[in-house]
Amino acid sequence: MDDLFSGNAHWIWITIGLVLAALEMLVPGVYLIWLAIAAIITGLLTLGLGVGLPMQVILFVSVSLIAAFSAKRFLRDQPIESSDPLLNHRGSQLVGQTAIVTQAFEGGTGRVKHGDTEWLARGSDLGEGARVRITGSEGTQLLVEAMDMLEAPEGDPA
């Protein structure tokens, strides 16, 4: 086994690194890139220092751990902020908009229509056809409150 890694060990490590980097594009998450970086650095250090297989494995494991923990710490201290934090929270995007009651609220629950979608909703007891303002959401249920009839809608489709 040591003969396999003796002459071209650096190319083997660099190839492993490039394969892992390519797999990173196919696999969801950000896991393999740190191993890819460690394999390429191990290949470069093997080329420069001419170390044996046991030391190559130690280098690979050490650089992998350093890369992964450094990235974790960096991302913890400087998180990547979303340009649209409510992207996957459809109910939260509707807060402040108006809707129309399609199924009367009895016992605090009913159905409302916003745009072309009907939602389960919670709020005070209301009759069918009443206008409501969306105040929040809990899971797939909207939280609503009755709108004053004199209050003009803010131009959102109900």
MILOPA-282081 format. One record per residue: x, y, z of N, C-alpha, C, O in turn; residue number from 0. Coordinates in nm, 3 decimals, always signed. Atoms other than C-alpha are relative to their C-alpha. Layout:
MILOPA-282081
{{X Y Z} {X Y Z} {X Y Z} {X Y Z} NUM},
...
//
This chain:
MILOPA-282081
{{+0.083 -0.119 +0.000} {+0.000 +0.000 +0.000} {+0.087 +0.124 +0.000} {+0.055 +0.224 -0.065} 0},
{{-0.090 -0.115 -0.005} {+0.287 +0.233 +0.077} {+0.063 +0.026 -0.137} {+0.094 +0.141 -0.170} 1},
{{-0.057 -0.018 +0.134} {+0.425 +0.170 -0.276} {-0.097 +0.077 -0.091} {-0.054 +0.154 -0.177} 2},
{{+0.100 -0.069 +0.080} {+0.099 +0.295 -0.427} {+0.008 +0.151 +0.021} {-0.007 +0.228 -0.073} 3},
{{-0.002 -0.141 -0.033} {+0.132 +0.628 -0.249} {+0.139 +0.062 -0.007} {+0.153 +0.182 +0.015} 4},
{{-0.136 -0.052 -0.009} {+0.510 +0.664 -0.276} {+0.034 +0.102 -0.108} {+0.084 +0.209 -0.074} 5},
{{-0.044 -0.090 +0.106} {+0.562 +0.828 -0.617} {-0.100 +0.106 -0.039} {-0.063 +0.220 -0.064} 6},
{{+0.103 -0.093 +0.049} {+0.233 +0.990 -0.711} {-0.104 +0.032 +0.106} {-0.219 +0.060 +0.072} 7},
{{+0.097 -0.023 -0.108} {+0.070 +1.042 -0.374} {-0.063 +0.138 -0.010} {-0.181 +0.154 +0.018} 8},
{{+0.055 -0.135 +0.008} {+0.029 +1.413 -0.430} {-0.111 +0.009 -0.105} {-0.212 +0.077 -0.085} 9},
{{+0.104 -0.002 +0.104} {-0.167 +1.353 -0.752} {-0.126 -0.073 +0.046} {-0.237 -0.034 +0.011} 10},
{{+0.115 +0.073 -0.052} {-0.391 +1.102 -0.576} {-0.081 +0.090 +0.094} {-0.203 +0.094 +0.085} 11},
{{+0.069 -0.089 -0.093} {-0.472 +1.353 -0.299} {-0.069 +0.115 -0.074} {-0.182 +0.151 -0.042} 12},
{{+0.059 -0.111 +0.076} {-0.532 +1.636 -0.546} {-0.122 -0.049 -0.080} {-0.223 +0.021 -0.088} 13},
{{+0.113 +0.058 +0.073} {-0.757 +1.410 -0.756} {-0.117 -0.025 +0.093} {-0.232 +0.004 +0.059} 14},
{{+0.106 +0.022 -0.099} {-0.952 +1.308 -0.446} {-0.066 +0.133 +0.036} {-0.188 +0.142 +0.048} 15},
{{+0.053 -0.132 -0.033} {-0.990 +1.677 -0.360} {-0.089 +0.055 -0.110} {-0.195 +0.111 -0.082} 16},
{{+0.080 -0.049 +0.112} {-1.117 +1.765 -0.707} {-0.131 -0.078 -0.015} {-0.235 -0.021 -0.047} 17},
{{+0.121 +0.082 +0.005} {-1.363 +1.474 -0.704} {-0.097 +0.040 +0.111} {-0.217 +0.051 +0.088} 18},
{{+0.086 -0.044 -0.110} {-1.493 +1.582 -0.363} {-0.061 +0.138 -0.028} {-0.176 +0.164 +0.006} 19},
{{+0.052 -0.133 +0.035} {-1.528 +1.941 -0.487} {-0.110 -0.012 -0.104} {-0.210 +0.060 -0.098} 20},
{{+0.105 +0.021 +0.101} {-1.727 +1.817 -0.787} {-0.124 -0.060 +0.065} {-0.236 -0.022 +0.031} 21},
{{+0.115 +0.061 -0.070} {-1.948 +1.603 -0.560} {-0.073 +0.102 +0.086} {-0.194 +0.089 +0.108} 22},
{{+0.063 -0.104 -0.081} {-2.014 +1.910 -0.344} {-0.111 +0.070 -0.078} {-0.211 +0.114 -0.021} 23},
{{+0.102 -0.064 +0.083} {-2.209 +2.054 -0.636} {-0.124 -0.087 -0.016} {-0.233 -0.035 -0.043} 24},
{{+0.113 +0.092 +0.017} {-2.433 +1.745 -0.652} {-0.072 -0.030 +0.130} {-0.192 -0.059 +0.130} 25},
{{+0.055 +0.038 -0.129} {-2.488 +1.682 -0.281} {-0.048 +0.125 +0.073} {+0.026 +0.223 +0.082} 26},
{{+0.046 -0.118 -0.072} {-2.705 +1.925 -0.083} {+0.078 +0.021 +0.130} {+0.121 -0.075 +0.194} 27},
{{-0.074 -0.034 -0.121} {-2.535 +2.103 +0.204} {+0.140 +0.045 -0.034} {+0.180 +0.045 -0.151} 28},
{{-0.137 -0.046 +0.019} {-2.184 +2.232 +0.253} {+0.089 -0.085 +0.090} {+0.136 -0.040 +0.194} 29},
{{-0.078 +0.092 -0.081} {-1.994 +1.932 +0.381} {+0.128 -0.044 -0.070} {+0.236 -0.043 -0.011} 30},
{{-0.113 +0.060 +0.070} {-1.766 +1.790 +0.117} {+0.107 +0.101 -0.040} {+0.221 +0.063 -0.064} 31},
{{-0.098 -0.099 +0.043} {-1.595 +2.118 +0.028} {+0.117 +0.007 +0.098} {+0.231 +0.030 +0.056} 32},
{{-0.108 -0.008 -0.100} {-1.397 +2.114 +0.354} {+0.093 -0.120 -0.014} {+0.214 -0.108 +0.004} 33},
{{-0.083 +0.117 +0.025} {-1.278 +1.761 +0.283} {+0.079 +0.017 -0.130} {+0.194 -0.026 -0.140} 34},
{{-0.069 -0.026 +0.128} {-1.192 +1.867 -0.074} {+0.119 +0.093 +0.022} {+0.228 +0.068 -0.029} 35},
{{-0.109 -0.093 -0.030} {-0.985 +2.158 +0.055} {+0.111 -0.072 +0.074} {+0.229 -0.054 +0.045} 36},
{{-0.100 +0.074 -0.077} {-0.811 +1.929 +0.304} {+0.078 -0.096 -0.089} {+0.199 -0.110 -0.073} 37},
{{-0.070 +0.094 +0.089} {-0.731 +1.672 +0.033} {+0.096 +0.074 -0.092} {+0.207 +0.026 -0.116} 38},
{{-0.089 -0.077 +0.088} {-0.586 +1.936 -0.200} {+0.120 +0.053 +0.078} {+0.232 +0.048 +0.028} 39},
{{-0.112 -0.048 -0.083} {-0.376 +2.089 +0.081} {+0.092 -0.115 +0.035} {+0.214 -0.099 +0.034} 40},
{{-0.082 +0.119 -0.030} {-0.260 +1.739 +0.178} {+0.085 -0.037 -0.121} {+0.202 -0.072 -0.107} 41},
{{-0.075 +0.029 +0.122} {-0.160 +1.679 -0.184} {+0.114 +0.096 -0.021} {+0.224 +0.055 -0.058} 42},
{{-0.106 -0.100 +0.017} {+0.036 +2.003 -0.199} {+0.111 -0.016 +0.103} {+0.230 -0.002 +0.072} 43},
{{-0.102 +0.023 -0.104} {+0.209 +1.935 +0.133} {+0.079 -0.128 -0.026} {+0.198 -0.134 +0.002} 44},
{{-0.069 +0.124 +0.035} {+0.291 +1.580 +0.019} {+0.100 +0.024 -0.112} {+0.211 -0.029 -0.110} 45},
{{-0.091 -0.035 +0.109} {+0.443 +1.720 -0.298} {+0.121 +0.077 +0.053} {+0.234 +0.049 +0.014} 46},
{{-0.109 -0.084 -0.051} {+0.649 +1.977 -0.107} {+0.087 -0.068 +0.104} {+0.209 -0.048 +0.105} 47},
{{-0.076 +0.058 -0.111} {+0.751 +1.771 +0.197} {+0.038 -0.145 -0.022} {+0.130 -0.195 +0.043} 48},
{{-0.031 +0.140 +0.027} {+0.752 +1.417 +0.058} {-0.022 -0.091 +0.120} {+0.064 -0.174 +0.150} 49},
{{+0.028 +0.080 -0.120} {+0.589 +1.261 +0.366} {-0.062 -0.134 -0.037} {-0.114 -0.150 -0.147} 50},
{{+0.055 +0.134 +0.022} {+0.479 +0.897 +0.398} {-0.151 -0.004 +0.024} {-0.212 +0.094 +0.066} 51},
{{+0.146 +0.018 -0.010} {+0.125 +0.758 +0.404} {-0.056 +0.029 +0.139} {-0.158 +0.098 +0.148} 52},
{{+0.057 -0.031 -0.132} {+0.073 +0.769 +0.785} {-0.008 +0.151 +0.026} {-0.107 +0.201 +0.080} 53},
{{-0.001 -0.144 -0.021} {+0.172 +1.135 +0.794} {-0.101 +0.070 -0.093} {-0.159 +0.171 -0.055} 54},
{{+0.099 -0.057 +0.092} {-0.048 +1.207 +0.490} {-0.140 -0.010 +0.059} {-0.219 +0.084 +0.050} 55},
{{+0.132 +0.019 -0.062} {-0.351 +1.063 +0.670} {-0.017 +0.095 +0.118} {-0.124 +0.154 +0.136} 56},
{{+0.007 -0.093 -0.114} {-0.270 +1.266 +0.982} {-0.020 +0.143 -0.050} {-0.099 +0.218 +0.006} 57},
{{+0.017 -0.132 +0.058} {-0.235 +1.579 +0.767} {-0.143 +0.021 -0.050} {-0.204 +0.124 -0.025} 58},
{{+0.135 -0.011 +0.055} {-0.565 +1.511 +0.592} {-0.103 +0.017 +0.111} {-0.189 +0.105 +0.102} 59},
{{+0.096 -0.009 -0.110} {-0.757 +1.455 +0.916} {+0.014 +0.135 +0.071} {-0.087 +0.199 +0.103} 60},
{{-0.023 -0.127 -0.071} {-0.598 +1.759 +1.083} {-0.052 +0.119 -0.080} {-0.123 +0.204 -0.026} 61},
{{+0.044 -0.112 +0.083} {-0.660 +1.995 +0.793} {-0.152 -0.004 -0.019} {-0.215 +0.102 -0.025} 62},
{{+0.147 +0.011 +0.011} {-1.018 +1.862 +0.754} {-0.067 +0.059 +0.123} {-0.161 +0.138 +0.111} 63},
{{+0.058 -0.051 -0.124} {-1.096 +1.936 +1.118} {+0.019 +0.152 +0.011} {-0.074 +0.224 +0.049} 64},
{{-0.027 -0.144 -0.007} {-0.932 +2.279 +1.103} {-0.092 +0.075 -0.097} {-0.151 +0.176 -0.060} 65},
{{+0.084 -0.067 +0.100} {-1.121 +2.371 +0.784} {-0.147 +0.000 +0.042} {-0.214 +0.103 +0.033} 66},
{{+0.142 +0.010 -0.038} {-1.459 +2.247 +0.910} {-0.032 +0.088 +0.121} {-0.132 +0.160 +0.119} 67},
{{+0.027 -0.079 -0.119} {-1.437 +2.409 +1.253} {+0.022 +0.149 -0.024} {-0.048 +0.232 +0.035} 68},
{{-0.021 -0.142 +0.034} {-1.299 +2.735 +1.112} {-0.120 +0.054 -0.077} {-0.166 +0.165 -0.050} 69},
{{+0.117 -0.043 +0.077} {-1.587 +2.754 +0.864} {-0.122 +0.012 +0.090} {-0.200 +0.107 +0.077} 70},
{{+0.113 -0.005 -0.092} {-1.840 +2.676 +1.138} {+0.006 +0.125 +0.086} {-0.095 +0.192 +0.106} 71},
{{-0.016 -0.119 -0.085} {-1.701 +2.949 +1.359} {-0.021 +0.128 -0.081} {-0.088 +0.220 -0.034} 72},
{{+0.017 -0.117 +0.085} {-1.684 +3.199 +1.073} {-0.146 +0.025 -0.033} {-0.193 +0.138 -0.024} 73},
{{+0.141 -0.014 +0.035} {-2.044 +3.133 +0.969} {-0.087 +0.029 +0.123} {-0.193 +0.091 +0.110} 74},
{{+0.073 -0.033 -0.122} {-2.161 +3.152 +1.331} {+0.016 +0.148 +0.032} {-0.080 +0.214 +0.072} 75},
{{-0.027 -0.140 -0.031} {-1.995 +3.493 +1.378} {-0.053 +0.095 -0.107} {-0.090 +0.208 -0.076} 76},
{{+0.047 -0.083 +0.110} {-2.098 +3.627 +1.035} {-0.100 -0.079 -0.085} {-0.067 -0.124 -0.195} 77},
{{+0.098 +0.081 +0.073} {-2.418 +3.449 +0.928} {-0.039 +0.065 -0.133} {-0.032 +0.186 -0.149} 78},
{{+0.045 -0.048 +0.130} {-2.542 +3.478 +0.572} {-0.147 +0.037 +0.015} {-0.230 -0.047 +0.048} 79},
{{+0.135 -0.049 -0.017} {-2.856 +3.691 +0.580} {-0.077 -0.013 -0.130} {-0.025 +0.017 -0.238} 80},
{{+0.085 +0.017 +0.117} {-3.141 +3.618 +0.343} {-0.052 +0.135 -0.048} {-0.079 +0.224 +0.033} 81},
{{+0.057 -0.123 +0.054} {-3.264 +3.891 +0.111} {-0.152 +0.002 +0.021} {-0.213 +0.109 +0.017} 82},
{{+0.144 +0.010 -0.027} {-3.620 +3.769 +0.182} {-0.021 -0.100 +0.113} {-0.045 -0.218 +0.087} 83},
{{+0.010 +0.094 -0.112} {-3.642 +3.620 +0.533} {-0.135 -0.070 +0.014} {-0.145 -0.173 +0.080} 84},
{{+0.132 +0.062 -0.009} {-4.014 +3.543 +0.494} {-0.032 -0.088 -0.121} {-0.147 -0.127 -0.140} 85},
{{+0.021 +0.074 +0.124} {-3.967 +3.351 +0.168} {-0.077 -0.130 +0.022} {-0.169 -0.159 -0.055} 86},
{{+0.065 +0.129 -0.024} {-4.076 +3.015 +0.313} {-0.107 +0.009 +0.109} {-0.150 -0.094 +0.161} 87},
{{+0.103 -0.020 -0.101} {-4.329 +3.163 +0.557} {-0.114 +0.081 -0.062} {-0.129 +0.200 -0.035} 88},
{{+0.105 -0.066 +0.078} {-4.626 +3.243 +0.334} {-0.098 +0.074 +0.089} {-0.138 +0.186 +0.057} 89},
{{+0.096 -0.065 -0.089} {-4.860 +3.322 +0.623} {+0.054 +0.130 +0.056} {-0.021 +0.227 +0.069} 90},
{{-0.061 -0.122 -0.054} {-4.619 +3.580 +0.766} {+0.009 +0.109 -0.105} {+0.009 +0.227 -0.071} 91},
{{-0.006 -0.099 +0.106} {-4.595 +3.751 +0.427} {-0.133 +0.074 -0.015} {-0.138 +0.185 -0.069} 92},
{{+0.134 -0.059 +0.017} {-4.969 +3.823 +0.443} {-0.039 +0.095 +0.112} {-0.145 +0.157 +0.103} 93},
{{+0.034 -0.085 -0.114} {-4.962 +4.018 +0.772} {-0.025 +0.142 -0.047} {+0.054 +0.200 -0.122} 94},
{{+0.036 -0.136 +0.036} {-5.136 +4.353 +0.734} {-0.094 +0.007 -0.119} {-0.153 +0.113 -0.144} 95},
{{+0.087 +0.000 +0.118} {-5.332 +4.253 +0.423} {-0.142 -0.039 +0.042} {-0.166 -0.083 +0.154} 96},
{{+0.139 +0.029 -0.031} {-5.706 +4.204 +0.403} {-0.046 -0.128 -0.069} {+0.012 -0.172 -0.168} 97},
{{+0.059 +0.122 +0.055} {-5.916 +3.897 +0.334} {-0.150 +0.005 +0.023} {-0.198 +0.091 +0.097} 98},
{{+0.145 +0.007 -0.014} {-6.284 +3.806 +0.310} {-0.037 -0.135 +0.060} {+0.015 -0.238 +0.018} 99},
{{+0.044 +0.123 -0.066} {-6.455 +3.549 +0.533} {-0.087 -0.078 -0.098} {-0.186 -0.025 -0.150} 100},
{{+0.079 +0.085 +0.091} {-6.584 +3.259 +0.319} {-0.081 -0.104 +0.078} {-0.180 -0.155 +0.028} 101},
{{+0.074 +0.092 -0.087} {-6.697 +3.034 +0.605} {-0.008 +0.069 +0.135} {+0.096 +0.101 +0.194} 102},
{{+0.020 -0.075 -0.123} {-6.846 +3.200 +0.913} {+0.086 -0.054 +0.114} {+0.107 -0.175 +0.126} 103},
{{-0.081 +0.037 -0.116} {-6.631 +3.199 +1.226} {-0.094 -0.039 +0.113} {-0.176 +0.041 +0.158} 104},
{{+0.077 +0.050 -0.114} {-6.789 +2.987 +1.496} {+0.098 -0.061 +0.097} {+0.176 -0.149 +0.060} 105},
{{-0.094 +0.049 -0.099} {-6.599 +2.922 +1.814} {+0.142 +0.049 -0.026} {+0.239 -0.009 +0.022} 106},
{{-0.131 -0.059 +0.023} {-6.315 +3.137 +1.688} {+0.074 -0.050 -0.122} {+0.186 -0.005 -0.149} 107},
{{-0.068 +0.050 +0.120} {-6.232 +2.943 +1.370} {-0.094 +0.006 -0.120} {-0.215 -0.008 -0.107} 108},
{{+0.075 -0.005 +0.125} {-6.341 +2.974 +1.009} {+0.096 -0.003 -0.117} {+0.210 -0.046 -0.104} 109},
{{-0.084 -0.004 +0.121} {-6.209 +3.021 +0.655} {-0.008 +0.138 -0.061} {-0.113 +0.203 -0.061} 110},
{{-0.005 -0.129 +0.068} {-6.096 +3.333 +0.474} {+0.062 -0.019 -0.137} {+0.136 -0.114 -0.162} 111},
{{-0.055 +0.005 +0.135} {-6.010 +3.403 +0.112} {+0.087 +0.123 -0.020} {+0.042 +0.237 -0.001} 112},
{{-0.094 -0.107 +0.035} {-5.705 +3.608 +0.017} {+0.050 -0.030 -0.140} {+0.111 -0.134 -0.164} 113},
{{-0.037 +0.028 +0.138} {-5.644 +3.642 -0.354} {-0.083 -0.115 -0.051} {-0.206 -0.111 -0.047} 114},
{{+0.073 +0.118 +0.048} {-5.734 +3.305 -0.502} {+0.016 -0.120 +0.092} {-0.012 -0.233 +0.052} 115},
{{-0.026 +0.108 -0.094} {-5.648 +3.101 -0.193} {-0.087 +0.013 +0.124} {-0.104 +0.122 +0.178} 116},
{{+0.075 +0.003 -0.126} {-5.864 +2.998 +0.101} {+0.091 -0.053 +0.110} {+0.167 -0.147 +0.090} 117},
{{-0.082 +0.037 -0.115} {-5.702 +2.971 +0.442} {-0.089 -0.030 +0.120} {-0.196 +0.029 +0.136} 118},
{{+0.061 +0.016 -0.131} {-5.807 +2.833 +0.777} {+0.042 +0.122 +0.080} {+0.154 +0.170 +0.067} 119},
{{-0.032 -0.121 -0.075} {-5.823 +3.126 +1.016} {-0.061 -0.007 +0.139} {-0.158 -0.078 +0.165} 120},
{{+0.050 -0.013 -0.136} {-5.873 +3.210 +1.382} {-0.022 +0.147 +0.029} {+0.056 +0.233 -0.011} 121},
{{+0.032 -0.136 -0.039} {-6.034 +3.521 +1.520} {-0.134 +0.003 +0.070} {-0.192 -0.101 +0.102} 122},
{{+0.131 -0.013 -0.065} {-6.349 +3.657 +1.678} {-0.110 -0.047 -0.096} {-0.090 -0.051 -0.217} 123},
{{+0.111 +0.051 +0.082} {-6.684 +3.523 +1.557} {-0.046 +0.105 -0.099} {-0.077 +0.218 -0.061} 124},
{{+0.038 -0.090 +0.108} {-6.774 +3.681 +1.222} {-0.090 -0.074 -0.097} {-0.086 -0.197 -0.106} 125},
{{+0.086 +0.059 +0.101} {-7.029 +3.623 +0.951} {+0.070 -0.008 -0.134} {+0.173 +0.055 -0.157} 126},
{{-0.054 +0.017 +0.134} {-6.963 +3.519 +0.594} {-0.004 +0.134 -0.075} {-0.102 +0.207 -0.064} 127},
{{-0.008 -0.123 +0.078} {-6.855 +3.807 +0.367} {+0.067 +0.116 +0.072} {+0.094 +0.219 +0.011} 128},
{{-0.064 -0.108 -0.075} {-6.695 +4.016 +0.644} {+0.146 +0.016 -0.044} {+0.212 -0.082 -0.080} 129},
{{-0.141 -0.027 +0.032} {-6.359 +4.183 +0.573} {+0.081 -0.011 +0.130} {+0.038 +0.035 +0.236} 130},
{{-0.089 +0.016 -0.116} {-6.073 +4.094 +0.807} {+0.141 +0.042 -0.039} {+0.179 +0.040 -0.156} 131},
{{-0.142 -0.032 +0.018} {-5.715 +4.208 +0.850} {+0.081 -0.116 +0.057} {+0.053 -0.164 +0.167} 132},
{{-0.086 +0.110 -0.044} {-5.447 +3.938 +0.877} {+0.103 +0.058 +0.096} {+0.176 +0.151 +0.061} 133},
{{-0.091 -0.052 -0.102} {-5.246 +3.992 +1.197} {+0.117 -0.093 +0.028} {+0.212 -0.053 +0.095} 134},
{{-0.109 +0.094 -0.024} {-5.025 +3.683 +1.200} {-0.036 -0.137 -0.053} {-0.137 -0.155 -0.121} 135},
{{+0.027 +0.138 +0.042} {-5.004 +3.311 +1.137} {+0.061 -0.096 +0.099} {+0.163 -0.066 +0.162} 136},
{{-0.052 +0.111 -0.081} {-4.954 +2.990 +1.330} {-0.010 -0.125 -0.086} {-0.118 -0.182 -0.101} 137},
{{+0.001 +0.114 +0.092} {-4.853 +2.710 +1.098} {-0.073 +0.039 -0.127} {-0.035 +0.134 -0.195} 138},
{{+0.077 -0.029 +0.121} {-5.110 +2.703 +0.818} {-0.127 +0.077 +0.031} {-0.212 +0.093 -0.057} 139},
{{+0.118 -0.073 -0.041} {-5.371 +2.899 +1.012} {+0.033 +0.148 +0.013} {+0.133 +0.185 +0.076} 140},
{{-0.020 -0.143 -0.011} {-5.402 +3.276 +0.975} {-0.070 +0.052 +0.125} {-0.175 +0.001 +0.164} 141},
{{+0.064 -0.069 -0.112} {-5.478 +3.498 +1.274} {-0.056 +0.129 -0.057} {+0.015 +0.206 -0.121} 142},
{{+0.066 -0.114 +0.062} {-5.729 +3.765 +1.177} {-0.078 +0.080 +0.104} {-0.110 +0.031 +0.212} 143},
{{+0.086 -0.084 -0.083} {-5.921 +4.055 +1.328} {-0.096 +0.072 -0.094} {-0.064 +0.099 -0.209} 144},
{{+0.102 -0.066 +0.081} {-6.237 +4.223 +1.204} {+0.048 +0.140 -0.038} {+0.110 +0.209 +0.042} 145},
{{-0.033 -0.134 +0.046} {-6.186 +4.537 +0.995} {-0.119 +0.090 +0.021} {-0.234 +0.047 +0.007} 146},
{{+0.105 -0.100 -0.012} {-6.384 +4.849 +1.063} {-0.056 +0.026 -0.140} {+0.023 +0.043 -0.234} 147},
{{+0.062 -0.018 +0.132} {-6.630 +4.895 +0.774} {+0.036 +0.134 -0.063} {+0.034 +0.146 -0.185} 148},
{{-0.037 -0.131 +0.054} {-6.525 +5.261 +0.737} {+0.146 +0.004 -0.045} {+0.186 +0.095 -0.118} 149},
{{-0.143 +0.003 +0.031} {-6.160 +5.166 +0.704} {+0.018 -0.044 -0.146} {-0.035 -0.147 -0.188} 150},
{{-0.022 +0.032 +0.141} {-6.046 +5.168 +0.342} {+0.107 -0.107 -0.015} {+0.209 -0.101 +0.055} 151},
{{-0.105 +0.100 +0.021} {-5.854 +4.864 +0.216} {+0.123 +0.065 -0.062} {+0.114 +0.167 -0.130} 152},
{{-0.128 -0.056 +0.043} {-5.489 +4.924 +0.136} {+0.040 -0.048 -0.139} {+0.159 -0.063 -0.167} 153},
{{-0.032 +0.037 +0.137} {-5.512 +4.813 -0.225} {+0.047 -0.143 -0.019} {+0.104 -0.175 -0.123} 154},
{{-0.040 +0.138 +0.021} {-5.447 +4.444 -0.166} {-0.122 -0.081 -0.039} {-0.233 -0.055 +0.008} 155},
{{+0.113 +0.081 +0.046} {-5.661 +4.183 -0.336} {-0.053 -0.087 +0.112} {+0.024 -0.155 +0.180} 156},
{{+0.061 +0.084 -0.103} {-5.902 +4.014 -0.103} {-0.080 -0.110 -0.063} {-0.139 -0.192 +0.008} 157},
//
